[in-house]
Amino acid sequence: MSERLRAYRAKRDFSVTAEPAGSELTAGSGRFVVHRHRARRLHYDLRLDVDGALVSWAVPRGPTLDPQARHLAVHVEDHPIEYLEFEGVIPRGEYGAGDVIVWDWGRWRASGTGDPARAIERGELHFDLYGEKLAGRFVLVRGDEARPGTEQWLLIHKNDDHARPGWDPEDHPRSVKSGRTNDEVAAAPEALWRSGVPAGEATVPLAGAPGRRWDPPTADELAALDALGGGGRWALQGRELKLTNLDKVLFPAREGEPPVTKRDLVRYHAVIAPFMLPYLVGRPVNLHRYPDGVDRPGFWNKEVPSHAPRWLSRWRDGDADPGQTQWYAVIDSVAALVWMANLAAVELHPWTSQLPDVHQPRWALIDIDPGPRSGFEDVLVLARLHRVALDHLGVAAMPKVTGRRGVQIWVPVRPG
């Protein structure tokens, strides 16, 4: 047993709690995680991977991008590297009992030192975070010990390009891992992360369990969709969706394949939602709609329609001029994805940035569409040439079909 994890393991009964017991220490991964933890009192846990274990601080008021804030951070026991993935409920009676979400995660890098462990030992660590919510230069500074056995530090964000005066972590309550809130995690205890599942191996919750935001529809819900005829109201996961023109053909029949109707698109969006939503949550989206089918001209829809349901999440662009798009939809649930399908939104184009930092893109996008005298095979040839060039440069990239006839190449960009 690693000495660094001895205190962590001594406080927990791993036959009861779903928290990971932890393996032997490995080489550092350069990752960090921030948990939002509702135990006896709400607090956040900042954890930095240092030499194969997570050096941890409990931050009662949470980390912030506000450079004027000085938030207390209590240095606690190191946690195992597997805790980077932990999200769930710690049972009553166990140490730290309560619900936990992955509030933020990403990469981190020490600044001004090649030995972060030594900097922590000395009581001052400068570091950069490259997360989904947190970014920029932070400082952890140890203060006087208030009582034996505890270390009180201050967590400060430097006044850099990522600083946001007044930024409050409580304004951003959802998990970056699942999109759920603490309430939603607490309502679905059967969705606990289990330490027997290897870290980084994604799982999709089974259908039918109550309270899960990203479940695919149940067999009964799909049967109800098929029974609607040309349209009607579909009850899906606590929402009642008005669906119209379900038999409208969106993709014409091809050799050996039947046509694809709007009902098919609705069904597809509902079933594929657990895999699609992680790439949409927190991102304003532009819709390319084809109400008369993909063989007829479509149109772009950026502004949230006036008839959109009140529960649909949206974001207001405070920098938009009059006449420009003011409110964008943000797809964060199965019902929202289905509602878009009912608009015949064949193409969903999420922004390459994520709220709240819409001016900090996380992806560079290369969009390849066929011209009047070319087809999809030509698009594939060009996409493969891009792959060869990017591989030669050592640049990671991923292809994505746009929904109709193009291919996009997405290249991750480090924040800042």
C-alpha positions in Angstrom: 0.0 0.0 0.0 1.3 3.4 -0.9 1.9 5.6 2.2 0.3 8.5 0.3 -3.1 6.7 0.3 -2.9 5.2 3.7 -5.0 8.0 5.4 -7.5 7.9 2.5 -8.1 4.1 2.8 -8.2 4.1 6.6 -11.3 6.4 6.6 -13.4 4.3 4.2 -15.1 0.9 4.1 -14.9 -0.1 0.4 -17.4 -2.9 0.9 -19.9 -0.1 1.5 -18.8 3.0 -0.4 -18.6 3.1 -4.2 -15.4 5.2 -4.0 -12.3 3.7 -5.6 -9.9 1.9 -3.3 -7.1 3.0 -5.6 -4.3 1.1 -7.3 -0.6 1.6 -6.8 0.8 4.9 -7.8 1.6 5.5 -11.5 3.3 8.2 -13.4 1.5 11.5 -13.2 -1.1 12.2 -15.9 -1.2 16.0 -15.6 -5.0 15.9 -15.0 -7.1 17.7 -12.4 -10.7 17.4 -11.2 -13.0 19.6 -9.1 -15.9 17.8 -7.3 -19.0 19.6 -6.1 -19.6 17.6 -2.9 -22.8 18.0 -0.8 -21.8 16.3 2.5 -22.7 17.7 5.9 -22.0 21.1 4.2 -21.6 21.9 0.6 -18.1 22.4 -0.6 -15.8 21.8 -3.6 -12.8 19.5 -3.8 -9.8 20.6 -5.9 -7.6 17.6 -6.8 -4.3 17.9 -8.7 -2.5 14.8 -10.0 1.0 15.0 -8.5 3.2 12.0 -9.1 0.3 9.5 -9.5 -2.0 10.5 -6.7 -4.4 13.4 -6.3 -3.3 16.1 -3.9 -6.6 17.5 -2.6 -8.0 20.7 -1.0 -11.6 21.2 0.3 -12.7 24.6 -0.9 -15.9 25.7 1.0 -16.9 28.5 -1.4 -15.5 26.8 -4.5 -12.9 27.9 -7.0 -13.5 31.1 -8.9 -12.2 33.1 -11.8 -12.6 36.4 -9.8 -9.1 37.7 -9.1 -10.3 39.7 -6.1 -11.6 36.6 -4.3 -9.5 34.8 -1.6 -11.1 31.5 -1.0 -10.2 29.2 1.9 -8.8 25.8 0.8 -8.2 23.1 3.4 -5.5 20.7 2.5 -6.8 17.1 3.1 -5.6 13.6 2.4 -4.3 12.5 -1.0 -6.9 10.6 -3.1 -6.2 7.8 -5.7 -5.9 8.7 -9.3 -9.2 6.8 -10.0 -11.0 9.5 -8.2 -10.7 11.7 -11.3 -13.7 9.8 -12.6 -15.8 9.4 -9.5 -19.3 10.7 -9.5 -22.1 9.3 -7.4 -23.4 9.0 -3.8 -21.3 8.2 -0.8 -23.6 6.2 1.6 -24.9 7.6 4.9 -22.6 6.6 7.7 -19.5 6.7 5.5 -16.8 9.4 5.6 -17.9 12.3 3.5 -21.5 10.9 3.0 -23.4 12.8 0.4 -23.7 13.3 -3.4 -20.7 14.2 -5.6 -20.5 15.4 -9.2 -17.5 16.1 -11.4 -18.0 19.8 -11.5 -14.9 20.4 -13.7 -11.9 18.5 -15.0 -9.1 18.9 -17.5 -5.3 19.4 -17.5 -3.1 21.4 -15.2 0.5 22.5 -15.2 2.8 23.9 -12.5 4.3 27.3 -13.2 7.7 28.4 -12.1 8.8 25.0 -10.8 9.5 21.6 -12.2 8.8 20.0 -8.8 5.2 20.7 -7.8 5.4 18.3 -4.8 8.3 20.4 -3.4 6.4 23.6 -4.0 3.4 22.2 -2.1 5.7 21.2 0.7 7.0 24.7 0.9 3.5 26.1 1.0 3.1 28.0 -2.3 2.1 26.6 -5.7 1.5 28.6 -8.9 -0.3 26.6 -11.6 -2.4 26.9 -14.8 -5.7 25.1 -15.3 -7.1 24.0 -18.7 -10.6 22.9 -17.7 -14.1 23.0 -19.1 -15.0 25.8 -16.6 -11.8 26.9 -15.0 -8.9 28.4 -16.9 -5.9 30.6 -16.3 -3.3 31.1 -13.5 -4.1 30.1 -9.9 -2.1 30.3 -6.7 -2.4 28.1 -3.6 -0.7 29.7 -0.6 -0.5 28.0 2.9 -1.5 30.1 5.9 -1.0 29.5 9.6 -2.4 26.2 10.8 -5.6 26.9 12.7 -5.5 23.6 14.6 -3.3 20.5 14.6 -3.9 18.1 11.8 -5.3 20.6 9.3 -3.7 23.0 6.9 -5.5 26.1 5.8 -4.5 27.6 2.4 -5.9 30.4 0.2 -6.9 29.7 -3.4 -6.5 32.7 -5.6 -7.0 33.4 -9.4 -4.5 35.8 -10.9 -5.6 38.8 -12.9 -5.0 37.4 -16.3 -6.9 37.1 -19.6 -9.1 34.4 -18.0 -10.1 36.4 -15.0 -13.8 37.2 -14.6 -14.7 39.6 -11.8 -17.8 38.4 -9.9 -17.6 34.9 -11.3 -19.5 32.5 -9.0 -19.1 28.7 -9.3 -22.7 28.3 -8.1 -23.9 29.8 -11.3 -22.5 26.7 -13.1 -24.0 23.8 -11.2 -23.9 20.9 -13.7 -21.4 18.1 -14.0 -19.0 18.2 -17.0 -19.0 14.4 -17.0 -22.7 13.7 -17.1 -24.5 17.0 -17.4 -26.4 16.3 -14.2 -26.8 18.4 -11.1 -26.2 17.1 -7.5 -29.9 16.8 -7.1 -30.2 14.5 -10.1 -27.3 12.4 -9.0 -28.8 12.1 -5.5 -32.2 11.0 -7.1 -30.5 8.2 -9.0 -28.4 6.3 -6.5 -28.4 3.2 -8.7 -26.3 5.2 -11.2 -23.3 5.1 -8.8 -19.9 4.9 -10.4 -18.3 1.6 -9.4 -14.7 1.2 -8.8 -14.7 -2.2 -10.6 -15.2 -0.3 -13.9 -11.8 0.7 -15.4 -11.2 4.4 -15.4 -12.0 6.0 -18.7 -14.4 3.2 -19.8 -17.7 4.9 -20.6 -21.0 3.3 -19.6 -24.5 4.2 -20.7 -27.2 3.8 -18.0 -29.8 1.2 -18.6 -33.2 2.4 -19.7 -36.1 2.7 -17.3 -34.4 3.9 -14.1 -36.1 7.0 -12.8 -34.5 10.4 -12.7 -31.7 9.9 -15.3 -31.5 12.8 -17.6 -29.7 11.0 -20.4 -31.5 7.6 -20.6 -32.6 6.4 -24.0 -36.4 5.9 -24.3 -37.9 2.8 -22.9 -39.6 0.2 -25.1 -43.0 1.4 -24.0 -42.0 5.0 -24.9 -40.9 3.9 -28.4 -44.1 1.9 -28.9 -46.1 5.1 -28.0 -44.1 7.0 -30.6 -45.0 4.4 -33.3 -48.7 4.6 -32.3 -48.9 8.4 -32.8 -49.8 8.2 -36.5 -49.0 11.4 -38.3 -48.5 13.4 -35.1 -49.6 13.9 -31.5 -48.2 14.4 -28.0 -45.4 12.0 -26.9 -44.7 11.6 -23.2 -40.9 11.2 -22.8 -39.1 11.2 -19.5 -41.5 13.6 -17.8 -41.9 15.9 -20.8 -44.9 16.1 -23.1 -43.6 16.8 -26.7 -45.9 17.9 -29.5 -44.7 16.1 -32.6 -46.0 16.9 -36.1 -45.8 15.5 -39.6 -44.1 12.3 -38.4 -44.5 10.6 -41.8 -42.8 13.3 -43.7 -39.9 11.9 -45.8 -36.7 13.7 -44.9 -34.3 11.4 -46.8 -35.6 9.7 -50.0 -35.3 6.0 -50.5 -32.1 4.7 -51.9 -31.3 1.4 -53.5 -32.1 -1.3 -51.0 -33.0 1.2 -48.3 -36.4 2.6 -47.4 -36.9 6.4 -47.0 -36.2 8.1 -43.7 -39.1 9.9 -42.1 -39.2 12.5 -39.4 -40.4 9.8 -37.1 -37.2 7.9 -37.8 -35.2 11.0 -37.0 -37.1 11.6 -33.8 -36.5 7.9 -32.8 -32.8 8.1 -33.8 -32.2 11.3 -31.7 -33.9 9.8 -28.7 -32.0 6.5 -28.9 -28.6 8.0 -29.6 -28.9 10.9 -27.0 -26.7 9.3 -24.4 -23.8 9.3 -26.9 -24.6 12.7 -28.5 -25.4 14.9 -25.5 -21.9 15.1 -24.1 -20.8 16.9 -27.2 -23.8 19.4 -27.0 -24.1 20.2 -23.3 -23.1 23.8 -22.5 -22.7 24.8 -26.2 -25.0 27.2 -28.1 -26.2 25.5 -31.2 -27.1 26.5 -34.7 -29.7 24.4 -36.5 -29.8 23.6 -40.2 -33.4 22.7 -40.9 -34.9 20.7 -43.8 -38.7 20.6 -43.3 -39.3 19.6 -46.9 -36.5 17.0 -46.9 -32.8 17.2 -47.7 -33.4 17.3 -51.5 -35.1 20.7 -51.1 -33.5 23.9 -49.9 -33.1 24.1 -46.1 -32.5 27.1 -43.9 -30.4 28.1 -40.9 -32.2 28.7 -37.6 -30.1 30.3 -34.9 -32.6 32.3 -32.8 -34.7 30.2 -30.4 -38.2 30.0 -31.9 -40.9 31.9 -30.1 -42.9 28.7 -29.7 -40.0 26.9 -27.9 -41.1 25.3 -24.6 -40.1 27.1 -21.5 -38.0 24.2 -20.2 -35.7 24.4 -23.2 -32.3 25.8 -22.1 -31.0 28.8 -23.9 -28.2 31.4 -23.7 -28.4 35.1 -24.4 -25.5 36.6 -26.4 -25.0 39.9 -24.6 -22.6 41.1 -27.3 -25.1 40.8 -30.1 -26.2 43.9 -31.9 -29.9 44.6 -32.7 -30.9 42.4 -35.6 -28.4 39.7 -34.7 -29.2 36.5 -33.0 -30.0 37.2 -29.3 -31.0 33.8 -27.9 -29.4 30.5 -28.8 -30.7 27.0 -27.8 -28.5 24.8 -25.6 -29.3 21.1 -25.9 -28.9 19.5 -22.5 -31.5 16.7 -22.3 -33.1 13.9 -24.4 -36.3 15.9 -24.7 -34.4 18.9 -26.1 -32.7 16.7 -28.7 -36.1 15.2 -29.7 -37.6 18.7 -29.9 -34.9 19.7 -32.4 -35.6 16.6 -34.5 -39.3 17.6 -34.7 -38.1 20.8 -36.3 -36.4 18.7 -39.0 -33.1 19.9 -37.7 -31.0 17.4 -39.7 -27.8 19.2 -38.9 -26.9 20.4 -35.4 -23.9 22.7 -35.3 -22.7 23.3 -31.7 -20.3 26.1 -31.1 -16.6 25.2 -30.7 -16.6 27.0 -27.4 -18.5 26.2 -24.2 -20.4 28.3 -21.7 -19.5 30.4 -19.9 -16.3 31.1 -21.9 -17.8 31.5 -25.3 -14.8 33.4 -26.5 -12.4 30.5 -25.7 -12.8 27.9 -28.5 -12.0 24.3 -27.5 -11.9 23.1 -31.1 -10.7 24.3 -34.5 -13.0 23.2 -37.2 -12.3 22.3 -40.9 -15.5 22.1 -42.8 -15.5 20.0 -46.1 -18.6 20.1 -48.3 -19.0 18.9 -51.9 -19.4 21.4 -54.7 -21.9 21.4 -57.6 -19.7 18.9 -59.6 -18.5 16.7 -56.7 -19.9 14.1 -54.4 -19.4 12.5 -51.0 -16.6 10.3 -52.4 -14.6 13.5 -53.2 -15.3 14.8 -49.7 -13.8 11.6 -48.3 -10.7 11.9 -50.4 -10.1 15.4 -49.2 -10.8 14.4 -45.6 -8.2 11.6 -45.8 -5.6 14.1 -47.2 -6.2 16.3 -44.3 -5.7 13.3 -42.0 -2.4 12.5 -43.6 -1.3 16.1 -43.2 -2.4 16.4 -39.6 -0.8 13.1 -38.7 2.5 14.3 -40.3 2.3 17.4 -38.1 1.5 15.3 -35.0 -1.9 17.0 -34.6 -4.7 15.0 -33.1 -8.0 15.3 -35.0 -11.4 13.6 -35.3 -13.8 13.4 -38.2 -17.5 14.1 -37.9 -20.3 13.8 -40.5 -22.5 16.9 -40.5 -25.8 15.0 -40.9 -26.4 15.5 -44.7 -23.4 15.3 -47.1 -20.3 16.9 -45.6 -17.5 16.0 -43.2 -16.0 18.2 -40.5 -12.5 17.7 -39.0 -12.3 18.7 -35.4 -9.0 19.6 -33.9 -8.8 20.1 -30.1 -7.4 23.5 -29.0 -5.8 24.1 -25.6 -7.6 26.9 -23.8 -5.8 30.2 -23.7 
